[in-house]
Amino acid sequence: MRLRRRAAAPPGAQEQEYDMAEHLDVIIVGAGLSGIGAACHLRRNCPGKSVAILEARGAVGGTWDLFRYPGVRSDSDMFTLGYSFRSWTEGDAIADGPSILRYIEDTAREFGVAKDIRLEHRVVTASWDSDTARWTVTAHRADTGEDVTLTSAYLWMCTGYYRYDAGFDPGFPGTDQFRGQIVHPQHWPDDLDYAGKRVVVIGSGATAVTLVPSMATTASHVTMLQRSPTYIVAAPRQDPIATVLRRRLPASTAHSVVRWKNALLDLAIYRLSRRRPKLMKAFVLRHTRKRLPSGYDVDRHFTPTYNPWDQRMCLVPDGDLFATIRAGKASVVTDVISTFTPDGIRLASGRELTADVVITATGLTMLALGGAEISVDGRPVEVGSTVSYKGMMLSGVPNLIWTLGYTNASWTLKADLVARYTCRLINHMDAGGYASVTPAPPANGALAPLIDLNSGYVRRSIDAFPKQGDTVPWRLHQNYIRDRRLLTRGPVDDHVTFTARPATGRKREPATKASP
């Protein structure tokens, strides 16, 4: 289904002017799945806090409003990608983009946070001042062209990890001579007509394997052109266990049971992949062969050179990609692009693919903190030089939360845990009379990249992201069970420095508690 741009104002959002000098308890940056979830957690667990959600774009939804290519959908089940506090009630567990966007909008309205959203506010800078224990945030308003300034006690970055305004462009040679259309999925034109046309989709990731079967329903033929294969696994679009449980249990109970079932299953698959990669590789490829025509060259087109979960696996609902290949509506070519030609793409092998439309599903461009410039007491923060604390804060940076979801499971499983911990931390600081909390870096030990994936989009930009240590709380384990224990029941005062809340009119007092 092709997405249509919805109305710019989210449900319940108010059209009003804001006090440019106002102070908030919490500023959340980003009104996507993470940002709306963060605001709902604050509303439920810190109900007295004033909140503003600053969204750079003209609509809520983040990823699920941005991407509008045919068939856009989740690449994990909605029982784990959805919120822990609001049930997913639709039939499909692997949901399409419009359904996910509607779920986010309905959640914002139901929990009363839509009124806190300020659209077309792109955060440019955020400066922490230790004397006042406040963040000063400057945002550019796209609707008026002016810059506005707000202050807050806490800054919560829910900006994801990639650039919204530009996908990755490898710079293929010869594109200027191609007579057809070239489209990046991140900027899908509403009027693109590919019915009856020959389409080449460049890429082998989640976007490519979604586009191919969706476009093949009306295109003359779709070719997925990949430099190297990806592990692709089929999963049912609807969860049969969820269907049974919904008939017998209250919606919230069924949602919770299925959420746990899927979270544990995903974790088991990931751990088995890391511990017994040959076994998992054989399992995936055996099932791939069963879904493709007899004699299909699985070794060339569906057998990666790396182990499972060295890069993220791709999911195809009901095996739709394989079914499209069996029907002859799509094919896979594994080769290297030499150059675009007037009529298509010439490959390193000498073969030429004729195309009317080329889709460059070549990946994302990673971006830390939404591109905002962060400083502490006048000193710029080099994010790549910091160390991640519990996967959600940065060493040496006070009162800043950064929601980064899982890369080996549903994003929201981790985002929910981060939100629960943040609410615990804020309530702890209120009870203790603290104004700021600053994570310490590890005293020793090796540092490693924050994201343990070998994907191209990660390798290109990982140096601009925080590092991780080799021990808790600086180690990112990508393990929902361990993280749940750490973030919902573990201490909130370990390896951090708290400072006392300053008296009115006085500067901040020196640190009153430094945790070991």
Summary of the structure (lengths in Angstrom):
residues: 516
radius of gyration: 23.7
end to end distance: 53.5
largest distance: 78.6
contacts: 1689
relative contact order: 0.14
helix: 31%
strand: 24%
